[in-house]
Amino acid sequence: MSEAKDKVQGYNGHAYFSIDDIAAMLPGPARLMHEIGTRWWKIYYASQETNWPLAEYEIKEMEELFEICMVTRPKYVQWMEPFLHQDVKAVKDAVKKKDWKGFEAAYHLATKNANDYHKAANKPLIHWKLPAMPPPDMEMKPLA
């Protein structure tokens, strides 16, 4: 079996990579959570500005990043799945309803729960908080 595995290679124009090399390069939570946090930040401020389409877009993109995390680090599925199916779903439902008050409550509860999941995953040093200012790299207000 390992002989066949060793023969499977990919070429990126500069070097050949074994399937194990490629697997080792897949991003895990350490790389993906930074982008997830940035999108979570944008979801809040887009919703605050009633830019519901941007909030929906950022939720969709964040969910895709979680899917990658669950594939590359299946040991975290036990926390990521409930976060997605309960907490993010509540946030997404409020966004779809364009319900700021419902959104804000769901968002803050989801953030608290995410931090609790970090503790449960033996990562208590990871404690996310909402930055006091909107992200500087994107307009949060709806565009005309």
N, C-alpha and C positions, 0 to 999 in steps of 0.2 A: 504493500500500500504506500509506504513512504517513497518508494522509487517513482511511482506515478505522480505523487504530489510534488516531488522534486523536479519533475519534467515540466510541470505547468508553470509557464512564465509569461510575464507581460513585459512589454517594452514601451517606454515613454518617450523615445526619441534620443535618450541619453544613456540609459542603462536598462538591463534586464532585471526583473524582480520576480522572486518566487511568490507563490500564493501566501506563504508565511510572512514574507516581507510586506506584501500588500496589506495583509490583516493587521500587522503591527502598526501600519501607518493610519489605520482608521481612527477617526477622532473619538475619544471617550468623553465622559462628563467634564473632566478638567478643562478641555478645550471648548466643549459645546455649551457648558453652563454660563460662560461669559456672554455668549450671544443670546442665550435664553434670558438671562437677566436684563440685557439691554432691550430685548423685545418686550419683556414684562414691564419695564419702565415706560416704554413707548405706549403700550396698551393703556396704561393709567392716564397719561397726559393727553393722548388722542381722545380718550373717552371724556375727559374733563372738558375738552374743547368741543365736544359733540362731533368729533370726526370719526363717526362710527365705522365708515368703510376702512379707514386706516387701522382702527382697533381690530376689526375682523381680520384684516390681512395679517397683522402682526400675530394674532392668536394662531392663525393657520400655519404660519411659518414656524412659530414656537412649537406647535404640536409636532411638526415634521422633525424638528431637532430632538425632541423627546423620543420620537420613534427610533432615531439613529442611536441615541443613548441606550435604549432598551435592547437593541440588537448587539451593540458592542460591549455592553456591560450588563448582562442579564441579571446579575445579583441585585441590581437596583430596581428591577421591574416591580417588586412588591411594594415599593413606595411611589414609583412614577405612575403606575397605572391608576391607583386610587386618586392621585393628584389630578391626573388628566380627566378621568371619568366623573369625578365629583367636583373638585375645586375649579378646575379650568372650565368645566361644563357650566357651572353656575355663573362664572364670569362671562362666558360666551353667550349664555341665554340672556343675561342683562344687556349685553351689547346689542344683541339682535332686537330686543325690545326698546332699545334706546332709553334705558332706565338708569339715569345717573345714580340715584340713591341706592337702588338695588345693586348696581355695578359696584359702587364704592364699598358697600358692606361685603359683597362676595369677594372682591379683590383683597381687602384687608384680611378677611378670614383665610383666603387661599394663601396669602403671604405668611400668615402665622402658621398655617398647616405645613407649608413648604419648609419653614424653619424647624418645625417639629420632626418632619421627615428627615432632615439633615441630622438631627440628634439621634433618631432611631437608627440611622445608617452609620452611626459612630463618627459623624462629621460635625460635632457641635460647634466647631470653630467657624463653620459656614453659617452666617446669619445675615440674610438679605434684608435690606431696608430700602424703602422708596426714597430716592434722591429728592431733595427739596425743590429742585428746579427741573423743568422739562429738558429732554435731551437736546443738545445744541446742534446736532447734525441733521435735523429734519424739522420741517414745519409741522406743527401739531394741529393748527387750525385747519378747518376744511378749506380747500381751494375752490374758487368760484367755478 
